[in-house]
């Protein structure tokens, strides 16, 4: 009986290892193949001013989107982590909607709301902020699709901190804001930083919502699409590899920051 169990367990482990290996190959092989095919072209792609401008545009717009999401998303995460109120479950569920909505559909939804012929779009236009084919539009699209990463990371970081720590600070004379600024925020900083990195990385890679709302100035994904459509596959390989290498570098940074899991702080 024992030998039968061991044999079945062994067969299961072998099958799991094979299936897992095939999954890993499916993930890594396209990346390795693309980078390998373009090793000799990476230098020329990086020296191309259009490529550099597109990458810089992505990084800069993603930074602004991350900053915006930090300012508005962290307070929302704190409220969700600390308070119970009517409608909280609806708000909590709504945060993840941008992840579920197809991103081209998200771009169209934003266009319908912030387009120049809408009330909101016209209002912003009156103060010089336009969202169609501008940096503002790129940032808006990035904020919409990447905000869940900031909010969820910050929320988990706040939940890992015992509320009694804040109560002690307030009992010693600190206001709610000072208790948050000097106690809660420093303790949650690593989780919030993780949210910032995830938001920034997700914003950089956004294509669907950006190309519908603001195809210029061109971000790196939009530029890659233009190169592929207008110049063909061979011209797009080097740019693709450059973006993959950039994504891997960002991934390594994120993994280093999140190497240690958050633990409850008492």
N, C-alpha and C positions, 0 to 999 in steps of 0.2 A: 504494500500500500504506500509506504514511504517512497519507494523507488518510482512508482507511478507519478506521485505528486512532484518529485524532483524533475522527472522527465517533462511533465507538462509545464512546469515552471520554466524550465530551460528553453523549451520550444517557444514559449511566450516571449521570453527575454530576447531570444534570437530574432524573432519576427519583429519585435518592437524596435530593436537596434537597426534592422534592415530598413524598415519603414521610416524611422527617424533619420537615417543616413540619406535616404532618397529625398526627404524633405529638405535637409540641409544642403544637398547638392543643388536642388531647385532654387534655393535662395542665393547661394554663393556663386554658382557657376556663371550666371549672366554677368555678375559684377566683375568677377575675375577675368572673364573673357573680354569684356569691353575695355577694361584697363590695359590688359595685355596687348590688344590690337592697336592701341593708340599711344603706347609708350613714347614712340619717336615723334608724335605729333603734339604732345602736351605742351612743350615749350612754345611752339608757334601759336597754339590756341590761347595760351596765357598772355602772349605778347600782343594779341589782337585787341585793339582798343575797344571794339564793340563788345567783346567777351568780358573784358575787365569792367566796362561801364555797366553791363547787365548784372554781373556778380555784385558790384558795389551797390547798385540800385536795390538788389534783393536784400543785401545785408543791412543797408540803411533803412529801407522801408520796414523790414522785420524788426529792427531795433525800435523804431517809432511805434510799431504795433505792440511790441512787448512792453514798452513804457506805458502806453495807453492802457493796456490790459492789466498791468501791475497796479496803476493808480485806481482803476475802477473795479478790478476783479478781486484784489486782496481784501478790501472791505466786505465785499459780498461773501467771500469765503469765510471770513471771520464771523459774520452774522449767522451763516448756515451752520458753522461749527459750534457756536455758543448758545444759540437761542432756538426755542421752539415756538412756532406761531402758526396761525391758520393759513393754509395755502403753501406751507413750506415744502410739502412733498411735490407740489406742482412746479414750484420754482426750481427745486432740486432736479427734477426730471428734465426741465426745460434746458438746463445748462448743457446737457449732452446732445441736444438736437443738432447743432452744427456738425457734429461728427457723423450723424446718420444721414443728413441731407446730402444728395449728390452736389458736388461743388459748383458745377455749372448751373444747377438749379438755384444754389445760394447766390451766385452772381446775378442771375435774373431777378431774384427776389430783392436784392439790394438795389438793382437798377430801377425796379418799379417803385421803390421807396425814396431813393435819393437822386433819381434822375432829374434833369433840369426843368421838366414840366410838372413835377410834383410840388406839393406845398412845402415839404421839408427841403427838397432840393433847391427850390427857388429861394427859400429863406436863407440857406447857406450861401447861395450864389450872391445874395444881396450884401453879404459881408466878405465876399471875395474867396469863398471856399467852394470849389467845384469838384465833383467826384468822377466825372467822365474823362478818361484819359489824362489823369493827373496823379501826382504822388498821393494826394488825399484819398483818391479812389483805391489805389493799391493798398494803402494802410487800412482802409475800411474793410476791404475784402479779407485781408490777413487777420484783422482783429476778430471778425466774425467766425472764421473757421478754426482759429487757434485758441480762442479764449477758454474753452473747456479745460485745456491742459494747465493753464495758470490757476484757474479757480479750483480744480480738483487737487492739484498738488498743494496749494496753500491750505485748503480745507483739511486735508489729511495731516498737514503739519500742525495746524491749530488743535485738531482733535487729539493729537499726541501729547498735548500740554495739559496738565491738570488745572482746571479752573481755580483751584484753591491757591495756586501760586499768584494769580492776579488778585484774588481777594486779600491775600497777605499784603501785597503792595498797596492796595487801596486802604487797608486798615492802618497803614503807616503814613497816610496822608496824601498818597499819589492820586491824581484824578484818573478817570477811566482812560483818557488819552495817554497820560504819562505812563500808566501801568502797561498799556499796550506797547508804547514806543520803547520803553526801557526794559521790559520784562518779556512780554509775549513775543514781540517781533524778533528780538535776538534769538530766543529759543527756537522759533520757527524758521529762522533765516535759511537754513540749508534746504528745507522743503520748498520754501518760496523761490530760492535760487534755482532749484530743479525745475520748478514751474516756469521760471523765466527762460531757461535754456530750452525746455521743450516747446514753449510758445515761439521762441525765436527760430528754432529749427523747423517747426511746422510751417511757420510763416514763409521762410525762405523757399520751401518746396511747393508752395501753393501755385496752382496753375489755372484751374477751372474758373474760380470766381474772379480771379484777377484779369484774365484775358477778356471776359465779358464786360467787366466794369471799367477797366483801365488797361488797355493793351500797350499804351505808352505812358511814361517811359518804360522801356522793356525791362522786365526782371529776367533773371537767368532762365527759368523754365519757359517763359514766353519767347525769349531769344532763341533757345534751343529748338522750340517748335518752328519758329520762322526759318532757321537754318535748315532744318530737316525738310520742310515743305518746299523751300525755294532752291536749295542747293543739293539736296539728296542725302542719302544715308552716310556716304563716306565723309562728307563734310561735317556731319553731326556727331560722328564717333568721338572725336577728340574733345568736343565740348561736353558730351555726355560723360566721358571719363573724368573730366575735370570736376564736374558737378558731383559725381559719385565719390571722388576722393575728398571733396569738401564735406559731403554728408558723412563720410566715415570719420573724418577728423572731429566733426561736431558730435557724432555718436560717442567717440572715445572720451571726449570731455564730459559729456552727460554721464557716462558710466563711472567715470572717476568721481564725480560729485555725488552720485547716488550709490557708491560702493557699499556704504553702511546703511542698512534699513533704519527708518525712523522708529524710535522706541518711546513709549510713554514716559513723560517727564513728570516726576512727582516732587 
